[in-house]
Amino acid sequence: MAPPGIARALQLAGIALHDAALLDTAERAMAACLAPGQLGLLVDGSLCHGWAGLLQVAARFARDARTTHVADRLAELAGPLLSGKDLTDGQTGLLEGNAGVVLALHTAAAQNAPVSDWDACMLLT
C-alpha cells in the first residue's frame, strides 16, 4: 500500500498528464490508506505522520478527486483530532504539534485550499 502522500503525488501527476489510468490508481491508493486496518496504525495527531497529516492529505486529495469517496470521509478523519484528547503530547510546532493539527482542521472545515499554501512544505500542491 502506498502512503497517502504518494497517493496525492500520483493524483497530481495524473492531473498534469491528463492520465485517467493514473488518476484511477491514485484513487485506489488513497482508498487503501483509509481502510480501517490502516487507520488503526495511526498513533498520534501530528501533521508529520498522524491524524492531522492524513486529514490534510485527504482534504487536498478530495478537492481534486473524481469521486466523493475521500470527501465523504473527512469528518471521520477529523474525529480523533476533535476528541479533546491531546494527541501531540503538548507539542506546539507545525509538524509534530498542535499548530499542524489546527491548520489541518481549518483546511478541512473550510473545504478549500489554505489561503497561505502553508502545506506546500508537504508537497501537496
Order of alpha helices (4+ residues) and beta strands (2+ residues): alpha-alpha-alpha-alpha-alpha-alpha
